Amino acid sequence: MLFVKTPILIMKLFPELIWHFSSRESNQENHIYLTFDDGPTPEVTPWVLDRLRDYNAKGTFFCLGRNVDRFPEIYQKILDEGHTVGNHTYSHLKGSQTSNTEYINDIQLAGTNINSTLFRPPYGRFRKSQIREIQKDYKIVMWDVLSQDYDPKINPEKCLSNIEENIRPGSIVVFHDSFKARDNLFYALPMMLEKYSKDYQFLPISHSA
């Protein structure tokens, strides 16, 4: 089960992972970190880039290696427009159901085309032993607010309220630039940008996070 708002207990169980940024860490109280998983996707990612540009917002795109291989021009456009990228494995493997060797190899394969020191596990699932191996090369970025845009059981309004009811300064918010999430994303992202851009700055996650 994935929580809309990550429980504090889970954050404390895995303090070595990045869950959010405090105002002290970011030196500001008005920063939000938008992240997008599973792209690049031609039906969705260019639209996301256009919306971010409309609000002078920057994000972090956790890309699948197989999608970067298929759509390198979109991946390059993400970089050209000043956003940050991260490794999301090559094949969207669930670490808790994958051997350590296979999982690490899949991450390394994605890393041949994704130049980043940031990593996010698909489904947010992996083993402690995998964390230790991954941290040799990557900073592991999780989240504290999950939009659930990928869930066909929720409507666009619910997707937006998931964010509005849980966001705080320094939040790391998860969207998906995937076809499955498109309907919810196309509604919630511009509404969120419009509501919060007056008071918050949307920043990419730094590789030195």
C-alpha positions as CSV (number, residue, x, y, z in Angstrom):
1,M,0.0,0.0,0.0
2,L,1.3,3.5,-0.9
3,F,0.3,6.3,1.3
4,V,-0.7,9.7,-0.1
5,K,1.2,11.3,2.8
6,T,4.2,9.3,3.8
7,P,3.9,8.4,7.5
8,I,6.6,9.9,9.8
9,L,7.3,6.4,11.1
10,I,8.4,5.2,7.7
11,M,10.6,8.2,7.2
12,K,12.2,7.4,10.6
13,L,12.7,3.8,9.7
14,F,14.7,4.8,6.6
15,P,16.5,8.1,7.6
16,E,19.1,7.5,4.9
17,L,16.6,8.2,2.2
18,I,15.5,11.7,1.0
19,W,11.8,12.2,1.9
20,H,11.5,16.0,1.9
21,F,13.5,19.1,2.4
22,S,13.2,21.2,5.5
23,S,13.2,25.0,5.2
24,R,16.6,25.0,6.9
25,E,18.1,22.7,4.2
26,S,16.7,24.7,1.3
27,N,17.4,28.1,3.0
28,Q,13.9,29.1,2.1
29,E,10.4,28.3,3.3
30,N,8.7,28.6,-0.1
31,H,10.2,25.7,-2.1
32,I,8.3,22.7,-3.5
33,Y,9.9,19.9,-5.5
34,L,7.8,18.4,-8.3
35,T,8.9,15.0,-9.5
36,F,7.7,12.9,-12.5
37,D,8.2,9.2,-12.8
38,D,8.2,6.6,-15.6
39,G,8.9,8.8,-18.7
40,P,9.8,10.1,-21.0
41,T,6.5,9.5,-22.8
42,P,5.7,11.3,-26.1
43,E,2.0,11.6,-25.3
44,V,2.7,13.2,-21.9
45,T,6.2,14.5,-21.2
46,P,6.2,17.3,-23.8
47,W,2.9,18.6,-22.3
48,V,4.4,18.5,-18.8
49,L,7.4,20.5,-20.0
50,D,5.1,23.1,-21.6
51,R,3.1,23.5,-18.4
52,L,6.2,23.9,-16.3
53,R,7.5,26.5,-18.7
54,D,4.2,28.4,-18.4
55,Y,4.9,28.9,-14.7
56,N,8.7,29.1,-14.8
57,A,8.8,25.9,-12.7
58,K,11.5,23.3,-12.7
59,G,11.1,19.6,-11.9
60,T,12.9,16.4,-11.5
61,F,12.2,13.5,-14.0
62,F,12.9,10.0,-12.8
63,C,13.3,8.3,-16.2
64,L,13.1,4.6,-17.2
65,G,16.1,3.6,-19.2
66,R,14.0,1.8,-21.8
67,N,12.0,5.0,-22.4
68,V,15.2,7.1,-22.7
69,D,16.4,4.5,-25.3
70,R,13.1,4.9,-27.2
71,F,12.7,8.7,-27.0
72,P,16.2,10.2,-26.6
73,E,15.0,13.5,-28.1
74,I,12.4,14.0,-25.3
75,Y,15.0,13.1,-22.7
76,Q,17.3,15.7,-24.1
77,K,14.5,18.3,-24.1
78,I,14.1,17.7,-20.4
79,L,17.7,18.6,-19.9
80,D,17.7,21.5,-22.3
81,E,14.9,23.2,-20.4
82,G,16.8,23.1,-17.2
83,H,15.2,20.2,-15.3
84,T,17.0,17.5,-13.4
85,V,16.8,13.8,-14.3
86,G,17.1,10.7,-12.1
87,N,17.5,6.9,-12.6
88,H,14.3,4.9,-12.2
89,T,15.7,1.6,-13.3
90,Y,15.7,0.4,-16.9
91,S,12.7,-2.0,-16.7
92,H,10.6,-0.6,-13.9
93,L,11.5,-3.5,-11.6
94,K,10.1,-3.9,-8.1
95,G,13.1,-4.4,-5.9
96,S,11.3,-6.4,-3.2
97,Q,10.5,-9.0,-5.8
98,T,13.8,-9.0,-7.7
99,S,17.2,-10.5,-6.8
100,N,19.8,-8.0,-5.7
101,T,22.1,-8.8,-8.7
102,E,19.3,-8.4,-11.3
103,Y,18.1,-5.2,-9.7
104,I,21.5,-3.5,-9.5
105,N,22.3,-4.6,-13.0
106,D,19.0,-3.0,-14.2
107,I,19.9,0.3,-12.5
108,Q,23.4,0.2,-14.0
109,L,21.9,-0.4,-17.5
110,A,19.7,2.6,-17.1
111,G,22.7,4.6,-15.9
112,T,24.4,4.1,-19.3
113,N,22.0,6.7,-20.8
114,I,20.8,8.6,-17.7
115,N,23.6,10.8,-16.3
116,S,22.5,11.3,-12.8
117,T,23.4,10.6,-9.2
118,L,19.7,10.5,-8.2
119,F,17.7,7.3,-8.0
120,R,14.0,6.5,-7.2
121,P,12.8,2.9,-6.8
122,P,9.7,2.0,-8.8
123,Y,6.7,1.4,-6.5
124,G,8.9,2.7,-3.7
125,R,9.8,-1.0,-3.0
126,F,13.2,-2.4,-2.4
127,R,15.3,-4.3,0.2
128,K,17.7,-2.9,2.8
129,S,20.5,-4.8,1.2
130,Q,19.7,-3.1,-2.2
131,I,19.7,0.3,-0.5
132,R,23.2,-0.2,0.7
133,E,24.4,-1.1,-2.8
134,I,22.5,1.7,-4.6
135,Q,23.9,4.3,-2.1
136,K,27.4,3.6,-3.3
137,D,26.5,5.5,-6.5
138,Y,23.2,7.3,-5.9
139,K,21.2,9.5,-3.6
140,I,17.9,7.8,-3.1
141,V,14.9,10.2,-3.4
142,M,11.5,9.2,-2.1
143,W,8.6,11.6,-1.4
144,D,6.3,12.9,1.2
145,V,3.3,13.6,-1.0
146,L,1.9,11.1,-3.6
147,S,-0.7,12.5,-6.1
148,Q,-1.9,9.0,-7.0
149,D,-2.4,10.2,-10.6
150,Y,-1.7,6.7,-11.8
151,D,-4.7,5.2,-10.0
152,P,-7.7,4.7,-12.3
153,K,-10.0,4.4,-9.2
154,I,-9.5,8.1,-8.3
155,N,-10.8,11.1,-10.3
156,P,-8.9,14.2,-11.2
157,E,-10.4,16.2,-8.4
158,K,-9.3,13.7,-5.8
159,C,-5.8,13.7,-7.3
160,L,-5.6,17.4,-6.8
161,S,-7.0,17.2,-3.3
162,N,-4.4,14.6,-2.4
163,I,-1.8,17.3,-3.0
164,E,-3.6,20.3,-1.5
165,E,-4.3,18.5,1.8
166,N,-0.8,17.3,2.4
167,I,1.7,19.7,0.7
168,R,4.0,21.7,2.9
169,P,7.2,23.8,2.3
170,G,9.9,21.5,1.2
171,S,7.6,18.7,0.0
172,I,8.7,16.3,-2.7
173,V,5.5,15.6,-4.7
174,V,5.1,12.7,-7.1
175,F,3.4,12.8,-10.5
176,H,3.8,10.4,-13.4
177,D,4.5,11.5,-17.0
178,S,3.0,8.3,-18.2
179,F,0.0,7.5,-20.4
180,K,-1.8,5.8,-17.6
181,A,-1.7,8.9,-15.4
182,R,-2.6,11.3,-18.2
183,D,-6.2,12.2,-17.3
184,N,-5.5,12.9,-13.7
185,L,-2.2,14.7,-14.4
186,F,-3.6,16.9,-17.1
187,Y,-6.1,18.2,-14.6
188,A,-4.1,18.3,-11.3
189,L,-0.8,19.7,-12.5
190,P,-1.9,23.0,-14.0
191,M,-4.4,23.6,-11.2
192,M,-1.6,23.0,-8.7
193,L,0.8,25.3,-10.5
194,E,-1.7,28.0,-10.8
195,K,-2.6,27.8,-7.1
196,Y,0.9,27.7,-5.6
197,S,3.1,29.5,-8.0
198,K,2.3,32.9,-6.5
199,D,3.7,31.8,-3.1
200,Y,6.1,29.0,-3.8
201,Q,9.1,28.4,-6.1
202,F,9.2,25.0,-7.9
203,L,12.8,23.7,-7.9
204,P,14.6,20.7,-9.3
205,I,16.3,18.4,-6.9
206,S,20.0,19.0,-7.0
207,H,22.5,16.1,-7.5
208,S,24.2,17.4,-4.4
209,A,21.0,17.0,-2.3
